[in-house]
Every structure is written in C-alpha cells, then in structure tokens.
Amino acid sequence: MRTVETVADQLFFTTVYIEAAATGGVSTGTGFVVSYHTPEGILPILITNKHVLGDFSEITFRMVAAETGAPSKHATQITVSGVVPGQTWVGHPDPNVDIAVMPFGEVMTAMANNGAPPYFRAFGPENFLTQEQADELDGIEQVLFVGYPNGLFDTASWMPIVRRGQTATPIYNDYRGQPSFLIDASVFPGSSGSPVVIYDRGMYVTRSGATNIGSRFYLAGVVAAVHTRQVLGQIILTQGTPAATFSDMIDLGIVYKAGAIQETVDVLVQSKGIQLESPPSAETLA
C-alpha cells in the first residue's frame, strides 16, 4: 500500500469497527480514537455512542492491522468480555446526549500482543472545533464523516467508508436545545459513532465570501442518529389489504458537538483519577 501522508489518506485509519451480539443478529457501529497527553504518557480514548456499546457484555473491536509500520491488507481484532456500562465505558452525564467514551490503550495493546498491532491515526484534542472557530463558519458548511454504514467496509483493505454532506442546521446553534447540529447526508445505522470533520484542502471560502489560500481541518463532532419518518405501506392479500408502517430515512443525521465529547472525556478521567495535560476546556469548544 502507498505511504499514508495526506489528511485525506489518514482519515481512513481513524476509525474502529465495533460489533456486538444482539437479539436477532449483530449490532455494528463506529468509533474513533482521540489521544490525550498525561504525565504517564499518551492516553488513547475511544469515542462512540452509548447505544453502540449499550448493555452488551461482550464487544469486538476491529481495526486495520499494521505491517512493518504501514497498513496491511489484514485486520486485527479483540473481543472484550465483561463489559460493564459506567465502568468499562462512561457516557455523557446528560442521558439525552448519546456519547460514550472508554480508555482504548489496553485494547490496542492486546491486539499487538496477539501478533497484529493496529495501524491507526488518532485525532488530538487540538483538532476539536472551538467556539471561536465555529463563529467564523458560515451557516452551511461541507462536512465529511467516516465509518461503517450498515456495517459496510472495503473487504479487500478493511478500510471504512467516507461520506460527504453539509450542515443542515448551523454548528454554532444547539439543535433542539442539545449540544448538537444536523447534517444533510446519507446517514445509516452503523454510521453511529462516526467522526464528523470539516476539511478544506488548499482553499476555502470564509463567511465574508473571501477566498483563503490554505487548508483547515476541524473535528466537529460524532454522528449519533438519523431522523426517520413513518411511511404507510400496503400488503396485498387475497382477503384484504392490511396496512403496515416502516421507517424511512430522510437523510438528516444528528451530530453531537466537540464540546460534548470533551465533557464526556472529563467524566471518564475524573472517575478513574487520570490527570490530562493541558486538556481543552469544554466551554471553549463548539
């Protein structure tokens, strides 16, 4: 595989495929890693949704495997048993904010000890979109999100799928009073937990309409859900025509903001007595 150098290349290695056994089948979702500095070293933290980790006691995490410092054509995975909500992972203190985080260093170490270390690129807290930066954004901005819609991925490389959309509500507003915004994009189950980024390479247009030469890259939030509508369908039988309803995706995804991610990380490190070095203040983030 060619050298992973550009931001676009690296985005394909930021995610974790999450799978758990569920009633009637398998539940899949997405996570991504944010690395923080502590006095003891780097602390990788997995960011995803509460409903992705749920009440499952056994969860499998899968990433692209590394081979001599480069991505391979193979995957590495570890199944974690005895998962306990509130201990193994913690959620945002607001029950309506669908963000979950957990320390992820031991999982990646277990992958390496199993003979297949992961090849990954982590976000840093310095990538979080700040409130000051959000105020400079226009009401409509292009976004990218990376993950595994409907559990899909490239079976040849084990890499995730990148999708594009745009903000459907301004990032600087709180949608329905929650620390969230909407994106107009094809969001499907499995995309839950996907990182949402603003990435403009080489040139971008400011809110004032000026063209800037340069690039910008912000981690704006995490996908949590998709709006649906109930559609009436017809099942034709020989002795009647009973109606059935089903859910229809309307391509509006709910994204919880960077500030809410940091609030959840703060809960995690406080519960485990971990000290972060110069973490961002959630109040300064969008």
C-alpha positions as CSV (number, residue, x, y, z in Angstrom):
1,M,0.0,0.0,0.0
2,R,1.2,3.5,-0.7
3,T,2.5,5.8,2.0
4,V,-0.2,7.4,4.2
5,E,0.7,11.1,4.1
6,T,-2.2,13.4,3.4
7,V,-5.1,14.3,5.8
8,A,-7.5,12.5,3.4
9,D,-5.4,9.4,3.5
10,Q,-5.1,9.4,7.2
11,L,-8.9,9.8,7.8
12,F,-9.3,6.2,6.6
13,F,-7.3,5.0,9.6
14,T,-9.0,7.0,12.3
15,T,-12.0,4.6,12.9
16,V,-12.7,1.4,14.8
17,Y,-15.3,-1.1,13.7
18,I,-17.5,-2.1,16.7
19,E,-19.6,-5.3,16.7
20,A,-21.7,-6.8,19.4
21,A,-24.1,-9.7,19.5
22,A,-27.7,-8.6,19.8
23,T,-31.1,-10.2,19.9
24,G,-31.9,-11.3,16.4
25,G,-28.4,-10.7,14.9
26,V,-25.4,-8.5,15.2
27,S,-25.2,-4.8,16.1
28,T,-22.5,-2.8,14.4
29,G,-21.2,0.7,14.9
30,T,-18.2,3.0,14.6
31,G,-15.8,4.6,17.0
32,F,-12.7,6.7,16.7
33,V,-9.7,7.5,18.8
34,V,-8.6,10.7,20.4
35,S,-5.2,10.7,22.0
36,Y,-4.5,12.9,25.1
37,H,-1.3,13.6,26.9
38,T,-0.9,12.6,30.6
39,P,2.1,12.6,32.9
40,E,2.4,8.9,32.3
41,G,2.3,9.1,28.5
42,I,-0.3,9.0,25.8
43,L,-3.9,8.1,26.7
44,P,-5.9,6.9,23.7
45,I,-9.7,7.2,24.3
46,L,-12.3,5.6,22.1
47,I,-15.2,7.9,21.2
48,T,-18.6,6.4,20.1
49,N,-22.3,6.4,21.2
50,K,-24.0,5.0,24.2
51,H,-26.3,3.0,22.1
52,V,-23.4,1.4,20.2
53,L,-21.9,0.0,23.4
54,G,-25.3,-0.4,25.0
55,D,-25.8,-3.1,27.6
56,F,-23.6,-5.6,25.7
57,S,-21.3,-7.5,28.0
58,E,-19.1,-8.7,25.1
59,I,-17.9,-6.4,22.3
60,T,-15.5,-6.9,19.4
61,F,-13.3,-4.1,18.2
62,R,-11.6,-4.3,14.8
63,M,-9.0,-2.1,13.1
64,V,-6.7,-2.3,10.1
65,A,-3.5,-4.3,11.1
66,A,-0.1,-2.8,10.8
67,E,2.8,-4.5,8.9
68,T,6.3,-3.0,9.3
69,G,4.8,0.4,10.2
70,A,2.4,0.5,7.3
71,P,-1.2,-0.5,6.8
72,S,-1.6,-4.1,5.7
73,K,-4.4,-5.9,3.8
74,H,-5.5,-7.6,7.0
75,A,-7.5,-6.7,10.1
76,T,-6.8,-7.1,13.8
77,Q,-9.5,-7.5,16.3
78,I,-10.0,-8.2,20.0
79,T,-13.2,-9.3,21.8
80,V,-13.6,-7.7,25.2
81,S,-15.7,-9.6,27.7
82,G,-17.2,-8.4,31.0
83,V,-18.0,-5.0,29.6
84,V,-19.8,-3.0,32.3
85,P,-21.5,0.3,31.5
86,G,-20.3,3.0,33.8
87,Q,-17.0,1.1,34.5
88,T,-15.6,-0.2,31.2
89,W,-17.0,2.9,29.5
90,V,-18.8,6.0,30.6
91,G,-21.5,8.1,28.9
92,H,-22.2,11.8,28.8
93,P,-23.9,12.8,32.1
94,D,-27.0,14.0,30.2
95,P,-29.0,10.9,29.4
96,N,-30.2,12.6,26.2
97,V,-26.7,13.2,24.9
98,D,-25.6,10.0,23.1
99,I,-21.9,9.9,23.6
100,A,-19.8,7.2,25.2
101,V,-16.0,7.0,25.8
102,M,-13.6,4.4,27.1
103,P,-9.8,4.0,27.6
104,F,-8.6,2.2,24.5
105,G,-4.9,1.7,25.1
106,E,-5.3,-1.8,26.6
107,V,-7.4,-2.9,23.7
108,M,-4.7,-1.9,21.2
109,T,-2.0,-3.4,23.3
110,A,-4.0,-6.7,23.4
111,M,-4.1,-6.5,19.6
112,A,-0.4,-6.1,19.4
113,N,0.2,-8.9,21.9
114,N,-2.0,-11.1,19.8
115,G,0.5,-10.6,16.9
116,A,-1.3,-7.9,14.9
117,P,-0.9,-4.3,16.1
118,P,-3.3,-1.8,14.7
119,Y,-2.4,0.8,12.1
120,F,-4.3,3.9,13.1
121,R,-4.3,7.7,13.2
122,A,-5.7,9.4,16.2
123,F,-7.3,12.8,16.5
124,G,-5.9,15.1,19.0
125,P,-7.9,17.5,21.3
126,E,-6.3,20.3,19.3
127,N,-8.4,19.2,16.4
128,F,-11.6,19.9,18.2
129,L,-13.7,22.7,16.7
130,T,-13.6,25.7,19.1
131,Q,-16.5,28.1,19.7
132,E,-14.3,30.9,18.2
133,Q,-13.8,28.8,15.0
134,A,-17.5,27.9,14.9
135,D,-18.4,31.5,15.0
136,E,-16.3,32.1,11.9
137,L,-18.1,29.4,10.0
138,D,-21.0,30.1,7.6
139,G,-24.5,28.7,8.3
140,I,-23.9,26.0,5.7
141,E,-20.6,24.1,5.6
142,Q,-19.4,20.9,3.9
143,V,-18.6,18.0,6.2
144,L,-17.1,14.5,5.9
145,F,-17.8,11.6,8.1
146,V,-16.0,8.2,8.3
147,G,-17.5,4.9,9.3
148,Y,-19.3,1.7,8.5
149,P,-22.8,2.4,7.2
150,N,-24.9,-0.7,7.6
151,G,-21.7,-2.5,8.7
152,L,-20.2,-1.9,5.2
153,F,-16.4,-1.6,4.7
154,D,-13.9,-2.4,2.0
155,T,-13.4,-6.2,2.4
156,A,-10.1,-6.1,0.5
157,S,-8.4,-3.5,2.7
158,W,-10.7,-3.5,5.8
159,M,-10.9,0.3,5.5
160,P,-14.1,2.3,6.3
161,I,-16.2,4.4,4.0
162,V,-16.1,8.2,3.8
163,R,-19.3,10.1,3.1
164,R,-19.9,13.8,2.4
165,G,-22.7,16.1,3.3
166,Q,-23.4,19.6,4.6
167,T,-24.6,21.2,7.8
168,A,-28.4,21.3,7.9
169,T,-28.5,23.5,11.0
170,P,-25.7,25.9,11.9
171,I,-23.0,24.4,14.0
172,Y,-23.0,27.5,16.2
173,N,-26.6,26.8,17.3
174,D,-27.7,24.0,19.6
175,Y,-30.3,21.9,17.8
176,R,-33.4,21.4,19.9
177,G,-31.5,22.8,22.9
178,Q,-29.0,19.9,22.9
179,P,-25.2,20.3,22.1
180,S,-25.8,19.0,18.6
181,F,-26.4,20.0,15.0
182,L,-27.9,18.3,11.9
183,I,-26.2,17.3,8.7
184,D,-27.8,16.7,5.4
185,A,-26.2,13.4,4.4
186,S,-27.0,9.7,3.9
187,V,-26.5,8.5,7.5
188,F,-27.4,4.9,8.1
189,P,-27.2,2.6,11.2
190,G,-23.6,1.6,11.5
191,S,-22.5,5.1,10.9
192,S,-23.3,5.8,14.6
193,G,-20.1,6.9,16.3
194,S,-18.5,8.3,13.1
195,P,-16.3,11.3,13.4
196,V,-17.6,14.4,11.6
197,V,-14.9,16.7,10.2
198,I,-14.7,19.9,8.3
199,Y,-11.8,19.5,5.9
200,D,-10.9,22.0,3.1
201,R,-7.7,21.4,1.3
202,G,-5.7,24.2,-0.4
203,M,-8.5,26.7,-0.5
204,Y,-11.7,27.6,1.4
205,V,-14.2,30.5,1.4
206,T,-14.8,32.4,4.6
207,R,-18.2,33.6,5.9
208,S,-17.5,37.0,4.4
209,G,-17.0,35.5,1.0
210,A,-13.3,35.9,0.8
211,T,-11.2,33.1,-0.7
212,N,-8.4,31.9,1.6
213,I,-5.4,30.0,0.2
214,G,-4.6,27.3,2.7
215,S,-6.3,24.4,4.5
216,R,-8.5,23.9,7.5
217,F,-9.3,20.8,9.5
218,Y,-11.7,20.6,12.4
219,L,-13.2,17.7,14.3
220,A,-16.8,19.0,14.7
221,G,-18.5,16.1,16.4
222,V,-19.7,12.5,16.4
223,V,-22.7,11.0,14.5
224,A,-25.3,9.6,16.9
225,A,-28.6,9.1,15.0
226,V,-30.6,9.7,11.9
227,H,-34.1,11.2,11.6
228,T,-36.7,8.9,10.1
229,R,-40.3,9.2,9.1
230,Q,-43.1,6.6,9.3
231,V,-44.3,5.6,5.8
232,L,-47.6,3.7,5.2
233,G,-47.2,0.6,3.0
234,Q,-49.7,-1.8,1.6
235,I,-49.5,-5.6,1.8
236,I,-51.9,-7.1,-0.7
237,L,-53.6,-10.3,0.4
238,T,-56.4,-12.3,-1.1
239,Q,-58.8,-11.4,1.7
240,G,-57.9,-7.8,2.5
241,T,-55.3,-5.1,2.3
242,P,-53.9,-4.6,5.8
243,A,-51.6,-1.6,6.1
244,A,-48.1,-1.6,7.5
245,T,-45.8,1.1,8.6
246,F,-42.0,1.2,8.3
247,S,-39.2,3.7,8.9
248,D,-37.8,5.7,6.0
249,M,-34.5,7.5,6.3
250,I,-34.8,11.2,5.4
251,D,-31.0,11.8,5.2
252,L,-30.7,14.0,8.3
253,G,-28.1,12.9,10.7
254,I,-27.8,14.1,14.3
255,V,-24.2,15.1,15.4
256,Y,-23.1,15.8,18.9
257,K,-20.5,18.5,19.2
258,A,-16.9,18.5,20.2
259,G,-17.7,20.2,23.4
260,A,-20.0,17.4,24.4
261,I,-17.2,14.9,23.6
262,Q,-14.8,16.7,25.9
263,E,-17.4,16.8,28.7
264,T,-17.7,13.0,28.5
265,V,-13.9,12.6,28.5
266,D,-13.8,14.8,31.6
267,V,-16.3,12.5,33.3
268,L,-14.1,9.5,32.4
269,V,-10.8,10.8,33.6
270,Q,-12.3,12.1,36.8
271,S,-13.9,8.7,37.5
272,K,-10.5,7.0,37.0
273,G,-8.3,9.6,38.7
274,I,-6.5,10.4,35.5
275,Q,-4.8,13.7,35.0
276,L,-4.7,15.2,31.5
277,E,-2.0,17.6,30.4
278,S,-3.5,20.9,29.1
279,P,-6.9,19.4,28.0
280,P,-9.2,21.8,26.2
281,S,-12.0,23.4,28.3
282,A,-15.4,22.1,27.1
283,E,-16.7,25.6,27.5
284,T,-14.3,26.9,24.8
285,L,-15.4,24.2,22.3
286,A,-18.3,24.3,19.9
